[in-house]
């Protein structure tokens, strides 16, 4: 057994100590033009190419930190008979396939873990099922390689995502079971479904939740996270003794590239961030709201000009770098569409992103970030310790078509504190 990990993430940029990943597998191939929309994709991915691209991210992170795979962690907890029984029961109830509970219970752990992620084919043992055009009773988790959404580390707790689409509910259930049951992680989970109030309208996903500082959360209000989801976070923060701040950023509901806050804003360094300027900085378009919580109550809720201004009032003075550069409108829109703001920090000023977004990468290079190719890092052609600030570029011709970038594909569970 590895040394126990004290789950702790109090910033987006602290030195990364451990992260959870999920390498895309056959669940991505279990998609057709008919179910792509239901799976929240606009296109069908080529698994062979997507796997090669994902391997760059995985190998780079393995050189920098501890990484854990969802499937391995899932297999570990399935060894516990009570955990296995509870998980199966919750899944079949939630997905209304109660008749499959005995079948799933009889599967060995490896096959059960595979089906929980890749999907379980419908047993065509009656006329209704025979006539059903759907291939799967247990739907494949096409989106699970975006591990950020189903659970999010906020300080020393893990907030479980309440997904906007029911097709992703099982991702949250699996991640909750891992953090509640795996002996590796020392943490407490917080699940909106356990909320004593009405939960019907609560949705919150990890792409919308950014930990700016121990006392500051940024949360996107848009197609995947509702005001009720943010209200749930407010209620949770009322129980903390320290003063807390939530900066809410309203997001457009279309096009689909704006699904989460990290598709228009991410942190790069102590004093730098990447922004999609039309949403984040243009005035009179989308609201930015600053909520202050202190002494067990909401002290104030007020409008702010934008995220940059709101953070500056709290002592975080950030220089915005522009997705797509700042010259060609079409380049800005095109690169945002392909996750041009979606960077993942492994340390202050040290980030990973898609190399395909050339104008964005050039913008970073002009602002002091050395541009390093993932393959050069993997093959030890360069020493990362030789660089103070860098962006490691990974291939993303296929992965980006799934609707996310490096931040979406990583779920950090431990970071070092930042010396602000």
Residue, then its C-alpha position, 0 to 999 in steps of 0.5 A: x500500500x502506498x503512503x496515505x495522501x492527505x487530500x489538499x488543493x488550495x490553489x490552481x497553481x501549487x506544485x502538483x503532488x498527486x492527480x487522478x486520470x482516466x485514460x480513454x478506452x473502449x467507452x469512447x469507441x462505443x459511440x455512434x452518430x445516433x448517441x453522440x449527442x446524448x453522450x455530449x459530443x459533437x463528433x465521434x473520436x478516433x480512439x487510436x489517435x486520442x489514446x496516443x495524444x492522451x499518452x503524452x499528457x500521462x507520460x509528462x505528468x508521470x515525470x512530474x508527480x504521482x498519478x493514479x488511474x480511475x480504473x485501478x482505484x475502482x478495482x481496489x475498492x471493489x475488493x471490499x464486498x460491502x462497497x461493491x454491493x452498495x455501488x451496484x445497488x446505487x447504480x441500478x436504482x439511479x439508472x432504473x435497471x434494477x433487473x440487472x443487479x443480480x447479473x452485475x453482482x455475479x461479475x468478477x471485479x475486473x469485468x465489473x470495473x470494465x462494464x461500469x466504465x465501458x458499458x454493459x450490453x443489453x441482455x436481449x432475453x425478452x421481446x421488449x429488449x430484443x426490439x430495443x434499438x439501444x445496444x447498452x443497458x449500462x451506458x458507456x461513460x464516454x466523457x470519463x476521461x474528463x476526470x475534472x468534472x465528477x469530483x473536485x478537491x477544494x482545500x481538504x474536502x472533495x466536492x462530488x459533482x452533481x452532473x447536468x446530464x444524467x448520462x454522467x451520474x455514474x462518474x460522480x458515484x464512482x469518484x465518491x466511492x473511491x474517495x469514501x472507501x479507498x484507504x489511499x485518500x485521507x479526505x471527506x466528501x461533500x455530495x449535493x445529493x445529501x443536502x437536506x433541502x431541495x436538490x432537483x435544480x442543483x447541478x455543479x461540475x468541476x470545470x466550473x470550479x476553480x480554487x483561486x486561493x484557500x479563501x477564494x473560489x471562482x465558479x462558472x454559472x452556465x449550462x453545467x452549473x446552476x445558481x442552485x448549485x452555487x447556493x449549495x456551495x454557499x451553504x457549505x462555506x457557512x460552516x467554515x470559521x474563516x472568511x470566504x469569497x466566491x466569484x461567480x462568472x456568468x457564461x453564455x449557453x451557446x456555443x457548446x465550447x463555453x460549457x465550463x468556466x475553464x473554457x474561458x479562464x484558467x490560472x497560469x501563475x501567481x500573477x498571470x491568467x489565460x482569458x477568452x476576452x469576449x466573455x471575461x473582459x468585455x463590459x456589459x455582456x456577462x455578469x461577474x458577482x462577488x459573494x462574501x461569506x463570514x460568520x456563518x452568513x452571507x455578508x454581501x453579494x455585489x456586481x463586479x466589472x470582471x474577474x480580474x477586478x474582483x480578484x484584485x480587490x482581494x489582493x490577487x493582481x493578475x495580468x490577463x493573457x489572451x486566448x488566440x492572441x489579440x489581433x485576429x478575431x477569427x483566430x481567437x474564436x477558433x482557438x477557444x473552440x479547441x480549448x485554447x484557455x484550458x491550461x493545467x498548472x503543475x506549478x506556478x508558471x509551469x503549465x500544460x496545454x494543446x500545441x495546436x493553439x498556435x496563436x495562444x502559445x505564441x502569446x504565452x511565449x511573448x510573456x515569458x513562457x518557454x515553449x516545450x514539446x511533450x515528446x522532448x520532455x518524455x524522451x529526456x531531451x530537455x531538463x525541466x529544471x532548466x526552465x523557470x516558466x514553461x508551457x508543455x505542448x501536447x498534441x490535441x487534434x483528436x482530444x480537443x474534439x471531445x470538448x476539453x483540454x489539459x485541465x479537464x483531463x486532470x483531477x488534482x488531489x494534492x498540491x503544495x501551498x503557494x507562497x503568495 
